Amino acid sequence: MAVKTFSEYVDSLRQLKPTAYMFGQRLENVVDNPRIRGGINATGSTYEFANSDKYRDLFTAASPFNGDRINRFTLPPRSIEDLVARVKINRILGAHVGTCHQRCTGLDCMAALSIVAFNIGLCSKVT
């Protein structure tokens, strides 16, 4: 599967049709709400950079499962090089969007879960 594009990302949000409220009012269209759209656009930049000729090699990595190119934000860091790439990516995105791109927390959670899952796997083999 190819790396998702910005428009595919936005389309996937539209398909979710979440129930959301803001200031006590139900939002009928979360994706096009001007108060939310800035965050969507900031996150969307991660898809734009992953598909750009200039940044593709930095923003994507080979999947350890099938070798396909995947967005680096869907792969927990597995090496020092991955961590260095992450710092470079965050600097580039911060300069571009001027705000949080909202994918660091998800990657941090995936990294923590991968460590815990790995350790659980090791412990289960010992006992």
Backbone as XML, in Angstrom:
<?xml version="1.0"?>
<chain id="A" units="angstrom">
  <residue number="1" name="MET">
    <atom name="N" x="0.838" y="-1.181" z="0.000"/>
    <atom name="CA" x="0.000" y="0.000" z="0.000"/>
    <atom name="C" x="0.880" y="1.241" z="0.000"/>
  </residue>
  <residue number="2" name="ALA">
    <atom name="N" x="0.575" y="2.189" z="-0.843"/>
    <atom name="CA" x="1.337" y="3.428" z="-0.942"/>
    <atom name="C" x="1.081" y="4.316" z="0.270"/>
  </residue>
  <residue number="3" name="VAL">
    <atom name="N" x="1.984" y="5.248" z="0.504"/>
    <atom name="CA" x="1.814" y="6.212" z="1.585"/>
    <atom name="C" x="0.598" y="7.073" z="1.264"/>
  </residue>
  <residue number="4" name="LYS">
    <atom name="N" x="-0.272" y="7.226" z="2.240"/>
    <atom name="CA" x="-1.505" y="7.998" z="2.054"/>
    <atom name="C" x="-1.177" y="9.453" z="1.710"/>
  </residue>
  <residue number="5" name="THR">
    <atom name="N" x="-1.991" y="10.062" z="0.846"/>
    <atom name="CA" x="-1.834" y="11.464" z="0.482"/>
    <atom name="C" x="-2.660" y="12.341" z="1.422"/>
  </residue>
  <residue number="6" name="PHE">
    <atom name="N" x="-2.451" y="13.651" z="1.338"/>
    <atom name="CA" x="-3.226" y="14.591" z="2.149"/>
    <atom name="C" x="-4.717" y="14.438" z="1.882"/>
  </residue>
  <residue number="7" name="SER">
    <atom name="N" x="-5.102" y="14.357" z="0.611"/>
    <atom name="CA" x="-6.536" y="14.253" z="0.291"/>
    <atom name="C" x="-7.110" y="12.922" z="0.777"/>
  </residue>
  <residue number="8" name="GLU">
    <atom name="N" x="-6.343" y="11.855" z="0.700"/>
    <atom name="CA" x="-6.813" y="10.568" z="1.228"/>
    <atom name="C" x="-6.996" y="10.638" z="2.747"/>
  </residue>
  <residue number="9" name="TYR">
    <atom name="N" x="-6.096" y="11.343" z="3.415"/>
    <atom name="CA" x="-6.216" y="11.540" z="4.863"/>
    <atom name="C" x="-7.509" y="12.289" z="5.192"/>
  </residue>
  <residue number="10" name="VAL">
    <atom name="N" x="-7.773" y="13.393" z="4.490"/>
    <atom name="CA" x="-8.990" y="14.169" z="4.732"/>
    <atom name="C" x="-10.229" y="13.331" z="4.409"/>
  </residue>
  <residue number="11" name="ASP">
    <atom name="N" x="-10.192" y="12.596" z="3.312"/>
    <atom name="CA" x="-11.321" y="11.720" z="2.967"/>
    <atom name="C" x="-11.567" y="10.676" z="4.053"/>
  </residue>
  <residue number="12" name="SER">
    <atom name="N" x="-10.502" y="10.149" z="4.642"/>
    <atom name="CA" x="-10.677" y="9.148" z="5.701"/>
    <atom name="C" x="-11.335" y="9.774" z="6.935"/>
  </residue>
  <residue number="13" name="LEU">
    <atom name="N" x="-11.033" y="11.039" z="7.196"/>
    <atom name="CA" x="-11.690" y="11.733" z="8.314"/>
    <atom name="C" x="-13.173" y="11.940" z="8.020"/>
  </residue>
  <residue number="14" name="ARG">
    <atom name="N" x="-13.486" y="12.283" z="6.787"/>
    <atom name="CA" x="-14.897" y="12.475" z="6.401"/>
    <atom name="C" x="-15.687" y="11.174" z="6.579"/>
  </residue>
  <residue number="15" name="GLN">
    <atom name="N" x="-15.081" y="10.058" z="6.264"/>
    <atom name="CA" x="-15.763" y="8.769" z="6.378"/>
    <atom name="C" x="-16.036" y="8.379" z="7.827"/>
  </residue>
  <residue number="16" name="LEU">
    <atom name="N" x="-15.253" y="8.905" z="8.762"/>
    <atom name="CA" x="-15.455" y="8.570" z="10.171"/>
    <atom name="C" x="-16.768" y="9.118" z="10.723"/>
  </residue>
  <residue number="17" name="LYS">
    <atom name="N" x="-17.147" y="10.311" z="10.267"/>
    <atom name="CA" x="-18.376" y="10.972" z="10.722"/>
    <atom name="C" x="-18.500" y="10.963" z="12.254"/>
  </residue>
  <residue number="18" name="PRO">
    <atom name="N" x="-17.526" y="11.550" z="12.948"/>
    <atom name="CA" x="-17.564" y="11.514" z="14.414"/>
    <atom name="C" x="-18.661" y="12.410" z="14.990"/>
  </residue>
  <residue number="19" name="THR">
    <atom name="N" x="-19.123" y="12.055" z="16.171"/>
    <atom name="CA" x="-20.029" y="12.919" z="16.916"/>
    <atom name="C" x="-19.147" y="13.819" z="17.777"/>
  </residue>
  <residue number="20" name="ALA">
    <atom name="N" x="-19.211" y="15.110" z="17.532"/>
    <atom name="CA" x="-18.343" y="16.046" z="18.247"/>
    <atom name="C" x="-19.136" y="17.290" z="18.635"/>
  </residue>
  <residue number="21" name="TYR">
    <atom name="N" x="-18.762" y="17.837" z="19.761"/>
    <atom name="CA" x="-19.383" y="19.059" z="20.265"/>
    <atom name="C" x="-18.297" y="20.084" z="20.544"/>
  </residue>
  <residue number="22" name="MET">
    <atom name="N" x="-18.643" y="21.349" z="20.308"/>
    <atom name="CA" x="-17.741" y="22.447" z="20.620"/>
    <atom name="C" x="-18.572" y="23.592" z="21.160"/>
  </residue>
  <residue number="23" name="PHE">
    <atom name="N" x="-18.203" y="24.078" z="22.321"/>
    <atom name="CA" x="-18.915" y="25.182" z="22.969"/>
    <atom name="C" x="-20.393" y="24.868" z="23.149"/>
  </residue>
  <residue number="24" name="GLY">
    <atom name="N" x="-20.690" y="23.599" z="23.468"/>
    <atom name="CA" x="-22.064" y="23.181" z="23.715"/>
    <atom name="C" x="-22.893" y="22.937" z="22.474"/>
  </residue>
  <residue number="25" name="GLN">
    <atom name="N" x="-22.317" y="23.088" z="21.310"/>
    <atom name="CA" x="-23.039" y="22.885" z="20.049"/>
    <atom name="C" x="-22.497" y="21.649" z="19.330"/>
  </residue>
  <residue number="26" name="ARG">
    <atom name="N" x="-23.415" y="20.862" z="18.781"/>
    <atom name="CA" x="-22.989" y="19.702" z="17.997"/>
    <atom name="C" x="-22.439" y="20.174" z="16.659"/>
  </residue>
  <residue number="27" name="LEU">
    <atom name="N" x="-21.309" y="19.628" z="16.265"/>
    <atom name="CA" x="-20.702" y="19.952" z="14.977"/>
    <atom name="C" x="-21.202" y="18.962" z="13.933"/>
  </residue>
  <residue number="28" name="GLU">
    <atom name="N" x="-21.768" y="19.473" z="12.884"/>
    <atom name="CA" x="-22.268" y="18.614" z="11.817"/>
    <atom name="C" x="-21.147" y="18.178" z="10.871"/>
  </residue>
  <residue number="29" name="ASN">
    <atom name="N" x="-20.146" y="19.035" z="10.692"/>
    <atom name="CA" x="-19.057" y="18.746" z="9.767"/>
    <atom name="C" x="-17.739" y="19.097" z="10.462"/>
  </residue>
  <residue number="30" name="VAL">
    <atom name="N" x="-17.141" y="18.112" z="11.074"/>
    <atom name="CA" x="-15.905" y="18.334" z="11.816"/>
    <atom name="C" x="-14.758" y="18.714" z="10.884"/>
  </residue>
  <residue number="31" name="VAL">
    <atom name="N" x="-14.676" y="18.078" z="9.738"/>
    <atom name="CA" x="-13.544" y="18.266" z="8.837"/>
    <atom name="C" x="-13.436" y="19.695" z="8.324"/>
  </residue>
  <residue number="32" name="ASP">
    <atom name="N" x="-14.555" y="20.336" z="8.039"/>
    <atom name="CA" x="-14.509" y="21.681" z="7.470"/>
    <atom name="C" x="-14.726" y="22.787" z="8.499"/>
  </residue>
  <residue number="33" name="ASN">
    <atom name="N" x="-14.795" y="22.434" z="9.769"/>
    <atom name="CA" x="-14.941" y="23.442" z="10.811"/>
    <atom name="C" x="-13.655" y="24.262" z="10.886"/>
  </residue>
  <residue number="34" name="PRO">
    <atom name="N" x="-13.757" y="25.592" z="10.772"/>
    <atom name="CA" x="-12.535" y="26.416" z="10.726"/>
    <atom name="C" x="-11.695" y="26.333" z="12.004"/>
  </residue>
  <residue number="35" name="ARG">
    <atom name="N" x="-12.305" y="26.032" z="13.141"/>
    <atom name="CA" x="-11.537" y="25.919" z="14.389"/>
    <atom name="C" x="-10.745" y="24.613" z="14.445"/>
  </residue>
  <residue number="36" name="ILE">
    <atom name="N" x="-11.176" y="23.623" z="13.729"/>
    <atom name="CA" x="-10.520" y="22.317" z="13.735"/>
    <atom name="C" x="-9.629" y="22.143" z="12.511"/>
  </residue>
  <residue number="37" name="ARG">
    <atom name="N" x="-9.978" y="22.790" z="11.433"/>
    <atom name="CA" x="-9.287" y="22.561" z="10.156"/>
    <atom name="C" x="-7.796" y="22.883" z="10.221"/>
  </residue>
  <residue number="38" name="GLY">
    <atom name="N" x="-7.401" y="23.840" z="11.043"/>
    <atom name="CA" x="-5.974" y="24.143" z="11.170"/>
    <atom name="C" x="-5.182" y="22.935" z="11.646"/>
  </residue>
  <residue number="39" name="GLY">
    <atom name="N" x="-5.717" y="22.214" z="12.620"/>
    <atom name="CA" x="-5.063" y="20.999" z="13.102"/>
    <atom name="C" x="-5.046" y="19.906" z="12.048"/>
  </residue>
  <residue number="40" name="ILE">
    <atom name="N" x="-6.133" y="19.794" z="11.311"/>
    <atom name="CA" x="-6.198" y="18.803" z="10.230"/>
    <atom name="C" x="-5.146" y="19.130" z="9.165"/>
  </residue>
  <residue number="41" name="ASN">
    <atom name="N" x="-5.035" y="20.394" z="8.820"/>
    <atom name="CA" x="-4.040" y="20.795" z="7.822"/>
    <atom name="C" x="-2.618" y="20.563" z="8.323"/>
  </residue>
  <residue number="42" name="ALA">
    <atom name="N" x="-2.384" y="20.826" z="9.625"/>
    <atom name="CA" x="-1.050" y="20.601" z="10.190"/>
    <atom name="C" x="-0.699" y="19.120" z="10.116"/>
  </residue>
  <residue number="43" name="THR">
    <atom name="N" x="-1.626" y="18.260" z="10.502"/>
    <atom name="CA" x="-1.394" y="16.815" z="10.406"/>
    <atom name="C" x="-1.257" y="16.406" z="8.946"/>
  </residue>
  <residue number="44" name="GLY">
    <atom name="N" x="-2.058" y="17.003" z="8.088"/>
    <atom name="CA" x="-1.988" y="16.703" z="6.660"/>
    <atom name="C" x="-0.633" y="16.997" z="6.051"/>
  </residue>
  <residue number="45" name="SER">
    <atom name="N" x="0.085" y="17.939" z="6.638"/>
    <atom name="CA" x="1.434" y="18.242" z="6.142"/>
    <atom name="C" x="2.354" y="17.036" z="6.243"/>
  </residue>
  <residue number="46" name="THR">
    <atom name="N" x="2.125" y="16.180" z="7.234"/>
    <atom name="CA" x="2.971" y="14.988" z="7.364"/>
    <atom name="C" x="2.786" y="14.067" z="6.161"/>
  </residue>
  <residue number="47" name="TYR">
    <atom name="N" x="1.595" y="14.075" z="5.588"/>
    <atom name="CA" x="1.333" y="13.270" z="4.385"/>
    <atom name="C" x="1.936" y="13.947" z="3.153"/>
  </residue>
  <residue number="48" name="GLU">
    <atom name="N" x="1.821" y="15.278" z="3.089"/>
    <atom name="CA" x="2.385" y="16.006" z="1.947"/>
    <atom name="C" x="3.896" y="15.813" z="1.870"/>
  </residue>
  <residue number="49" name="PHE">
    <atom name="N" x="4.577" y="15.959" z="3.007"/>
    <atom name="CA" x="6.027" y="15.807" z="3.018"/>
    <atom name="C" x="6.439" y="14.370" z="2.680"/>
  </residue>
  <residue number="50" name="ALA">
    <atom name="N" x="5.684" y="13.394" z="3.159"/>
    <atom name="CA" x="6.009" y="11.988" z="2.879"/>
    <atom name="C" x="5.875" y="11.666" z="1.399"/>
  </residue>
  <residue number="51" name="ASN">
    <atom name="N" x="5.078" y="12.434" z="0.686"/>
    <atom name="CA" x="4.885" y="12.210" z="-0.745"/>
    <atom name="C" x="5.680" y="13.173" z="-1.621"/>
  </residue>
  <residue number="52" name="SER">
    <atom name="N" x="6.422" y="14.082" z="-1.005"/>
    <atom name="CA" x="7.188" y="15.049" z="-1.800"/>
    <atom name="C" x="8.518" y="14.442" z="-2.237"/>
  </residue>
  <residue number="53" name="ASP">
    <atom name="N" x="8.989" y="14.845" z="-3.398"/>
    <atom name="CA" x="10.271" y="14.350" z="-3.896"/>
    <atom name="C" x="11.415" y="14.743" z="-2.960"/>
  </residue>
  <residue number="54" name="LYS">
    <atom name="N" x="11.343" y="15.956" z="-2.423"/>
    <atom name="CA" x="12.436" y="16.472" z="-1.601"/>
    <atom name="C" x="12.568" y="15.737" z="-0.264"/>
  </residue>
  <residue number="55" name="TYR">
    <atom name="N" x="11.461" y="15.378" z="0.358"/>
    <atom name="CA" x="11.500" y="14.829" z="1.715"/>
    <atom name="C" x="11.084" y="13.363" z="1.841"/>
  </residue>
  <residue number="56" name="ARG">
    <atom name="N" x="10.735" y="12.724" z="0.757"/>
    <atom name="CA" x="10.223" y="11.346" z="0.811"/>
    <atom name="C" x="11.143" y="10.403" z="1.592"/>
  </residue>
  <residue number="57" name="ASP">
    <atom name="N" x="12.447" y="10.466" z="1.329"/>
    <atom name="CA" x="13.370" y="9.539" z="1.985"/>
    <atom name="C" x="13.453" y="9.765" z="3.496"/>
  </residue>
  <residue number="58" name="LEU">
    <atom name="N" x="13.245" y="10.991" z="3.937"/>
    <atom name="CA" x="13.282" y="11.284" z="5.369"/>
    <atom name="C" x="11.960" y="10.939" z="6.051"/>
  </residue>
  <residue number="59" name="PHE">
    <atom name="N" x="10.843" y="11.228" z="5.405"/>
    <atom name="CA" x="9.525" y="11.065" z="6.024"/>
    <atom name="C" x="8.941" y="9.662" z="5.866"/>
  </residue>
  <residue number="60" name="THR">
    <atom name="N" x="9.611" y="8.808" z="5.117"/>
    <atom name="CA" x="9.141" y="7.431" z="4.968"/>
    <atom name="C" x="10.266" y="6.474" z="5.351"/>
  </residue>
  <residue number="61" name="ALA">
    <atom name="N" x="9.872" y="5.241" z="5.602"/>
    <atom name="CA" x="10.833" y="4.198" z="5.938"/>
    <atom name="C" x="10.306" y="2.883" z="5.377"/>
  </residue>
  <residue number="62" name="ALA">
    <atom name="N" x="11.184" y="1.910" z="5.308"/>
    <atom name="CA" x="10.767" y="0.587" z="4.843"/>
    <atom name="C" x="10.062" y="-0.146" z="5.982"/>
  </residue>
  <residue number="63" name="SER">
    <atom name="N" x="8.922" y="-0.721" z="5.678"/>
    <atom name="CA" x="8.205" y="-1.520" z="6.664"/>
    <atom name="C" x="9.031" y="-2.752" z="7.011"/>
  </residue>
  <residue number="64" name="PRO">
    <atom name="N" x="9.183" y="-3.051" z="8.309"/>
    <atom name="CA" x="9.924" y="-4.268" z="8.669"/>
    <atom name="C" x="9.147" y="-5.543" z="8.333"/>
  </residue>
  <residue number="65" name="PHE">
    <atom name="N" x="7.879" y="-5.410" z="7.978"/>
    <atom name="CA" x="7.040" y="-6.572" z="7.700"/>
    <atom name="C" x="7.035" y="-6.970" z="6.231"/>
  </residue>
  <residue number="66" name="ASN">
    <atom name="N" x="6.992" y="-5.960" z="5.322"/>
    <atom name="CA" x="6.913" y="-6.317" z="3.906"/>
    <atom name="C" x="7.848" y="-5.497" z="3.012"/>
  </residue>
  <residue number="67" name="GLY">
    <atom name="N" x="8.593" y="-4.560" z="3.599"/>
    <atom name="CA" x="9.546" y="-3.762" z="2.828"/>
    <atom name="C" x="8.950" y="-2.580" z="2.097"/>
  </residue>
  <residue number="68" name="ASP">
    <atom name="N" x="7.619" y="-2.432" z="2.096"/>
    <atom name="CA" x="6.970" y="-1.297" z="1.442"/>
    <atom name="C" x="7.334" y="-0.001" z="2.160"/>
  </residue>
  <residue number="69" name="ARG">
    <atom name="N" x="7.320" y="1.105" z="1.408"/>
    <atom name="CA" x="7.551" y="2.414" z="2.023"/>
    <atom name="C" x="6.310" y="2.800" z="2.815"/>
  </residue>
  <residue number="70" name="ILE">
    <atom name="N" x="6.510" y="3.217" z="4.060"/>
    <atom name="CA" x="5.410" y="3.652" z="4.920"/>
    <atom name="C" x="5.780" y="4.979" z="5.566"/>
  </residue>
  <residue number="71" name="ASN">
    <atom name="N" x="4.765" y="5.710" z="5.986"/>
    <atom name="CA" x="4.995" y="6.972" z="6.670"/>
    <atom name="C" x="5.723" y="6.678" z="7.974"/>
  </residue>
  <residue number="72" name="ARG">
    <atom name="N" x="6.761" y="7.438" z="8.254"/>
    <atom name="CA" x="7.571" y="7.219" z="9.448"/>
    <atom name="C" x="6.743" y="7.371" z="10.728"/>
  </residue>
  <residue number="73" name="PHE">
    <atom name="N" x="5.612" y="8.083" z="10.660"/>
    <atom name="CA" x="4.764" y="8.262" z="11.832"/>
    <atom name="C" x="3.944" y="7.015" z="12.161"/>
  </residue>
  <residue number="74" name="THR">
    <atom name="N" x="4.046" y="5.970" z="11.351"/>
    <atom name="CA" x="3.349" y="4.720" z="11.653"/>
    <atom name="C" x="4.323" y="3.625" z="12.064"/>
  </residue>
  <residue number="75" name="LEU">
    <atom name="N" x="5.568" y="3.992" z="12.306"/>
    <atom name="CA" x="6.601" y="3.017" z="12.640"/>
    <atom name="C" x="7.365" y="3.467" z="13.879"/>
  </residue>
  <residue number="76" name="PRO">
    <atom name="N" x="7.257" y="2.724" z="14.979"/>
    <atom name="CA" x="8.046" y="3.103" z="16.162"/>
    <atom name="C" x="9.536" y="3.084" z="15.832"/>
  </residue>
  <residue number="77" name="PRO">
    <atom name="N" x="10.308" y="4.003" z="16.411"/>
    <atom name="CA" x="11.745" y="4.022" z="16.123"/>
    <atom name="C" x="12.410" y="2.724" z="16.579"/>
  </residue>
  <residue number="78" name="ARG">
    <atom name="N" x="13.312" y="2.205" z="15.725"/>
    <atom name="CA" x="14.005" y="0.957" z="16.040"/>
    <atom name="C" x="15.511" y="1.136" z="16.077"/>
  </residue>
  <residue number="79" name="SER">
    <atom name="N" x="15.983" y="2.366" z="15.852"/>
    <atom name="CA" x="17.433" y="2.594" z="15.824"/>
    <atom name="C" x="17.717" y="4.060" z="16.153"/>
  </residue>
  <residue number="80" name="ILE">
    <atom name="N" x="18.995" y="4.336" z="16.361"/>
    <atom name="CA" x="19.422" y="5.725" z="16.581"/>
    <atom name="C" x="19.098" y="6.553" z="15.345"/>
  </residue>
  <residue number="81" name="GLU">
    <atom name="N" x="19.280" y="5.973" z="14.172"/>
    <atom name="CA" x="18.992" y="6.689" z="12.931"/>
    <atom name="C" x="17.513" y="7.068" z="12.848"/>
  </residue>
  <residue number="82" name="ASP">
    <atom name="N" x="16.632" y="6.190" z="13.300"/>
    <atom name="CA" x="15.200" y="6.505" z="13.321"/>
    <atom name="C" x="14.913" y="7.682" z="14.249"/>
  </residue>
  <residue number="83" name="LEU">
    <atom name="N" x="15.572" y="7.719" z="15.383"/>
    <atom name="CA" x="15.364" y="8.814" z="16.331"/>
    <atom name="C" x="15.907" y="10.135" z="15.787"/>
  </residue>
  <residue number="84" name="VAL">
    <atom name="N" x="17.051" y="10.084" z="15.126"/>
    <atom name="CA" x="17.615" y="11.295" z="14.513"/>
    <atom name="C" x="16.683" y="11.793" z="13.408"/>
  </residue>
  <residue number="85" name="ALA">
    <atom name="N" x="16.165" y="10.881" z="12.606"/>
    <atom name="CA" x="15.220" y="11.261" z="11.546"/>
    <atom name="C" x="13.985" y="11.922" z="12.153"/>
  </residue>
  <residue number="86" name="ARG">
    <atom name="N" x="13.525" y="11.397" z="13.268"/>
    <atom name="CA" x="12.346" y="11.968" z="13.921"/>
    <atom name="C" x="12.590" y="13.415" z="14.349"/>
  </residue>
  <residue number="87" name="VAL">
    <atom name="N" x="13.756" y="13.699" z="14.897"/>
    <atom name="CA" x="14.089" y="15.073" z="15.287"/>
    <atom name="C" x="14.119" y="15.977" z="14.062"/>
  </residue>
  <residue number="88" name="LYS">
    <atom name="N" x="14.745" y="15.513" z="12.989"/>
    <atom name="CA" x="14.804" y="16.302" z="11.754"/>
    <atom name="C" x="13.398" y="16.577" z="11.216"/>
  </residue>
  <residue number="89" name="ILE">
    <atom name="N" x="12.554" y="15.545" z="11.224"/>
    <atom name="CA" x="11.186" y="15.691" z="10.747"/>
    <atom name="C" x="10.425" y="16.719" z="11.574"/>
  </residue>
  <residue number="90" name="ASN">
    <atom name="N" x="10.536" y="16.626" z="12.883"/>
    <atom name="CA" x="9.812" y="17.560" z="13.749"/>
    <atom name="C" x="10.274" y="18.993" z="13.537"/>
  </residue>
  <residue number="91" name="ARG">
    <atom name="N" x="11.551" y="19.192" z="13.289"/>
    <atom name="CA" x="12.055" y="20.546" z="13.012"/>
    <atom name="C" x="11.503" y="21.083" z="11.688"/>
  </residue>
  <residue number="92" name="ILE">
    <atom name="N" x="11.511" y="20.242" z="10.678"/>
    <atom name="CA" x="10.990" y="20.654" z="9.365"/>
    <atom name="C" x="9.505" y="20.979" z="9.463"/>
  </residue>
  <residue number="93" name="LEU">
    <atom name="N" x="8.738" y="20.091" z="10.100"/>
    <atom name="CA" x="7.301" y="20.318" z="10.223"/>
    <atom name="C" x="6.995" y="21.533" z="11.083"/>
  </residue>
  <residue number="94" name="GLY">
    <atom name="N" x="7.721" y="21.702" z="12.176"/>
    <atom name="CA" x="7.495" y="22.866" z="13.037"/>
    <atom name="C" x="7.718" y="24.169" z="12.290"/>
  </residue>
  <residue number="95" name="ALA">
    <atom name="N" x="8.762" y="24.205" z="11.475"/>
    <atom name="CA" x="9.036" y="25.410" z="10.687"/>
    <atom name="C" x="7.974" y="25.628" z="9.618"/>
  </residue>
  <residue number="96" name="HIS">
    <atom name="N" x="7.423" y="24.545" z="9.100"/>
    <atom name="CA" x="6.440" y="24.646" z="8.018"/>
    <atom name="C" x="5.048" y="25.025" z="8.526"/>
  </residue>
  <residue number="97" name="VAL">
    <atom name="N" x="4.570" y="24.322" z="9.549"/>
    <atom name="CA" x="3.195" y="24.543" z="9.998"/>
    <atom name="C" x="3.098" y="25.565" z="11.119"/>
  </residue>
  <residue number="98" name="GLY">
    <atom name="N" x="4.199" y="25.829" z="11.825"/>
    <atom name="CA" x="4.189" y="26.827" z="12.893"/>
    <atom name="C" x="3.380" y="26.409" z="14.112"/>
  </residue>
  <residue number="99" name="THR">
    <atom name="N" x="3.050" y="25.134" z="14.194"/>
    <atom name="CA" x="2.269" y="24.628" z="15.323"/>
    <atom name="C" x="2.534" y="23.128" z="15.440"/>
  </residue>
  <residue number="100" name="CYS">
    <atom name="N" x="1.874" y="22.505" z="16.353"/>
    <atom name="CA" x="1.980" y="21.058" z="16.515"/>
    <atom name="C" x="1.367" y="20.364" z="15.301"/>
  </residue>
  <residue number="101" name="HIS">
    <atom name="N" x="2.026" y="19.332" z="14.808"/>
    <atom name="CA" x="1.461" y="18.566" z="13.693"/>
    <atom name="C" x="0.670" y="17.371" z="14.201"/>
  </residue>
  <residue number="102" name="GLN">
    <atom name="N" x="0.634" y="17.177" z="15.484"/>
    <atom name="CA" x="-0.285" y="16.284" z="16.186"/>
    <atom name="C" x="-0.053" y="14.797" z="15.958"/>
  </residue>
  <residue number="103" name="ARG">
    <atom name="N" x="1.131" y="14.421" z="15.523"/>
    <atom name="CA" x="1.395" y="12.991" z="15.344"/>
    <atom name="C" x="2.457" y="12.464" z="16.302"/>
  </residue>
  <residue number="104" name="CYS">
    <atom name="N" x="3.136" y="13.343" z="17.020"/>
    <atom name="CA" x="4.181" y="12.895" z="17.955"/>
    <atom name="C" x="3.609" y="12.011" z="19.055"/>
  </residue>
  <residue number="105" name="THR">
    <atom name="N" x="2.486" y="12.430" z="19.629"/>
    <atom name="CA" x="1.906" y="11.676" z="20.735"/>
    <atom name="C" x="1.549" y="10.264" z="20.305"/>
  </residue>
  <residue number="106" name="GLY">
    <atom name="N" x="0.970" y="10.121" z="19.140"/>
    <atom name="CA" x="0.626" y="8.793" z="18.646"/>
    <atom name="C" x="1.862" y="7.927" z="18.454"/>
  </residue>
  <residue number="107" name="LEU">
    <atom name="N" x="2.921" y="8.518" z="17.906"/>
    <atom name="CA" x="4.158" y="7.761" z="17.714"/>
    <atom name="C" x="4.786" y="7.409" z="19.058"/>
  </residue>
  <residue number="108" name="ASP">
    <atom name="N" x="4.742" y="8.327" z="20.023"/>
    <atom name="CA" x="5.260" y="8.035" z="21.358"/>
    <atom name="C" x="4.509" y="6.868" z="21.991"/>
  </residue>
  <residue number="109" name="CYS">
    <atom name="N" x="3.191" y="6.846" z="21.838"/>
    <atom name="CA" x="2.381" y="5.735" z="22.375"/>
    <atom name="C" x="2.743" y="4.430" z="21.693"/>
  </residue>
  <residue number="110" name="MET">
    <atom name="N" x="2.906" y="4.467" z="20.362"/>
    <atom name="CA" x="3.270" y="3.242" z="19.640"/>
    <atom name="C" x="4.631" y="2.740" z="20.084"/>
  </residue>
  <residue number="111" name="ALA">
    <atom name="N" x="5.574" y="3.661" z="20.310"/>
    <atom name="CA" x="6.910" y="3.267" z="20.747"/>
    <atom name="C" x="6.847" y="2.608" z="22.125"/>
  </residue>
  <residue number="112" name="ALA">
    <atom name="N" x="6.100" y="3.208" z="23.040"/>
    <atom name="CA" x="5.969" y="2.635" z="24.381"/>
    <atom name="C" x="5.287" y="1.269" z="24.328"/>
  </residue>
  <residue number="113" name="LEU">
    <atom name="N" x="4.240" y="1.165" z="23.535"/>
    <atom name="CA" x="3.538" y="-0.118" z="23.420"/>
    <atom name="C" x="4.414" y="-1.201" z="22.791"/>
  </residue>
  <residue number="114" name="SER">
    <atom name="N" x="5.246" y="-0.810" z="21.836"/>
    <atom name="CA" x="6.114" y="-1.809" z="21.210"/>
    <atom name="C" x="7.132" y="-2.337" z="22.208"/>
  </residue>
  <residue number="115" name="ILE">
    <atom name="N" x="7.626" y="-1.468" z="23.085"/>
    <atom name="CA" x="8.581" y="-1.902" z="24.118"/>
    <atom name="C" x="7.892" y="-2.842" z="25.103"/>
  </residue>
  <residue number="116" name="VAL">
    <atom name="N" x="6.699" y="-2.452" z="25.553"/>
    <atom name="CA" x="5.956" y="-3.290" z="26.500"/>
    <atom name="C" x="5.603" y="-4.635" z="25.865"/>
  </residue>
  <residue number="117" name="ALA">
    <atom name="N" x="5.114" y="-4.604" z="24.635"/>
    <atom name="CA" x="4.742" y="-5.855" z="23.960"/>
    <atom name="C" x="5.963" y="-6.751" z="23.770"/>
  </residue>
  <residue number="118" name="PHE">
    <atom name="N" x="7.086" y="-6.163" z="23.427"/>
    <atom name="CA" x="8.319" y="-6.933" z="23.271"/>
    <atom name="C" x="8.694" y="-7.586" z="24.592"/>
  </residue>
  <residue number="119" name="ASN">
    <atom name="N" x="8.656" y="-6.814" z="25.676"/>
    <atom name="CA" x="9.019" y="-7.353" z="26.989"/>
    <atom name="C" x="8.032" y="-8.418" z="27.460"/>
  </residue>
  <residue number="120" name="ILE">
    <atom name="N" x="6.768" y="-8.255" z="27.184"/>
    <atom name="CA" x="5.780" y="-9.282" z="27.527"/>
    <atom name="C" x="6.087" y="-10.563" z="26.762"/>
  </residue>
  <residue number="121" name="GLY">
    <atom name="N" x="6.453" y="-10.416" z="25.517"/>
    <atom name="CA" x="6.814" y="-11.573" z="24.703"/>
    <atom name="C" x="8.025" y="-12.295" z="25.256"/>
  </residue>
  <residue number="122" name="LEU">
    <atom name="N" x="9.029" y="-11.539" z="25.721"/>
    <atom name="CA" x="10.211" y="-12.157" z="26.309"/>
    <atom name="C" x="9.868" y="-12.877" z="27.600"/>
  </residue>
  <residue number="123" name="CYS">
    <atom name="N" x="9.036" y="-12.222" z="28.426"/>
    <atom name="CA" x="8.673" y="-12.829" z="29.708"/>
    <atom name="C" x="7.868" y="-14.092" z="29.510"/>
  </residue>
  <residue number="124" name="SER">
    <atom name="N" x="7.003" y="-14.115" z="28.529"/>
    <atom name="CA" x="6.163" y="-15.305" z="28.327"/>
    <atom name="C" x="7.003" y="-16.482" z="27.832"/>
  </residue>
  <residue number="125" name="LYS">
    <atom name="N" x="8.119" y="-16.233" z="27.179"/>
    <atom name="CA" x="8.984" y="-17.314" z="26.704"/>
    <atom name="C" x="9.822" y="-17.914" z="27.833"/>
  </residue>
  <residue number="126" name="VAL">
    <atom name="N" x="10.069" y="-17.088" z="28.862"/>
    <atom name="CA" x="10.884" y="-17.552" z="29.982"/>
    <atom name="C" x="10.111" y="-18.474" z="30.888"/>
  </residue>
  <residue number="127" name="THR">
    <atom name="N" x="8.825" y="-18.174" z="31.095"/>
    <atom name="CA" x="8.037" y="-18.962" z="32.051"/>
    <atom name="C" x="7.413" y="-20.176" z="31.436"/>
  </residue>
</chain>
